[in-house]
Amino acid sequence: MHHLLLALTVTPSPDPTGTLRPGLSEDQVTPGTWGFVLTAFIVILTTFLIVDMVRRIRRVRYRAQVEEARMAAEAGDQADENGDAGPGTR
């Protein structure tokens, strides 16, 4: 198996120049300027969407932590009002 991999990496391709089929030009087979512009736009749009998603997830997580802290504080206040001073006190 090792010899096969070594042979595949060392053996050159039969046609390293990569010529085009007759009747085709470079402009017909490359994406060109519009392809680059659209790809760049998709990359930028995806980046903004990911940043916005992370911001929203962080905001929801923070709101959940604040709500938990508020609920714990309310539970502690209600326990104090009922005369329960907490564990270990008399």
C-alpha positions in Angstrom: 0.0 0.0 0.0 2.8 2.3 0.8 4.5 1.7 -2.5 1.3 2.5 -4.4 0.9 5.9 -2.6 4.5 6.7 -3.2 4.1 5.9 -6.9 1.0 8.0 -7.2 2.7 11.0 -5.6 5.9 10.7 -7.7 4.4 9.9 -11.1 3.7 13.1 -13.1 0.4 13.6 -14.9 0.4 12.7 -18.6 -0.6 16.3 -19.7 0.8 18.9 -17.3 -0.1 21.9 -19.5 -3.9 21.4 -19.3 -4.9 22.7 -22.7 -8.4 23.8 -23.5 -10.7 22.0 -25.9 -10.7 23.7 -29.4 -13.2 26.5 -29.7 -13.0 27.5 -26.0 -11.3 30.5 -24.6 -10.2 31.3 -21.0 -13.1 33.7 -20.6 -15.6 31.0 -21.2 -14.4 28.6 -18.5 -13.3 30.9 -15.7 -15.8 32.7 -13.4 -14.4 36.1 -14.3 -15.0 39.4 -12.5 -18.7 38.7 -11.8 -17.9 35.3 -10.3 -15.4 36.9 -7.9 -17.8 39.7 -7.0 -20.6 37.3 -6.2 -18.3 35.0 -4.2 -17.0 37.9 -2.2 -20.5 39.1 -1.5 -21.6 35.7 -0.3 -18.5 35.5 2.0 -19.2 39.0 3.4 -22.9 38.3 3.9 -22.2 35.0 5.6 -19.7 36.7 7.9 -22.3 39.3 8.9 -24.9 36.6 9.5 -22.6 34.6 11.8 -21.6 37.7 13.8 -25.3 38.6 14.2 -26.2 35.1 15.2 -23.4 35.0 17.9 -24.6 38.4 19.2 -28.2 37.2 19.5 -27.2 33.9 21.2 -25.0 35.8 23.7 -27.9 38.2 24.4 -30.3 35.3 25.0 -27.8 33.5 27.3 -27.2 36.7 29.3 -31.0 37.3 29.7 -31.4 33.7 31.0 -28.6 34.2 33.5 -30.2 37.5 34.7 -33.6 35.7 35.0 -32.1 32.9 37.0 -30.4 35.3 39.4 -33.7 37.2 39.8 -35.6 34.0 40.5 -32.9 33.0 43.1 -33.1 36.4 44.8 -36.9 36.2 44.9 -36.8 32.7 46.4 -34.3 33.9 49.0 -36.6 36.9 49.9 -39.6 34.6 50.2 -37.7 32.3 52.5 -36.7 35.2 54.7 -40.3 36.4 54.9 -41.5 33.0 56.0 -39.1 33.0 58.9 -36.6 30.6 57.5 -33.2 32.2 58.0 -31.5 29.5 56.1 -29.7 26.3 56.9 -27.6 26.1 60.0 -29.2 29.1 61.9 -31.6 29.1 64.8 
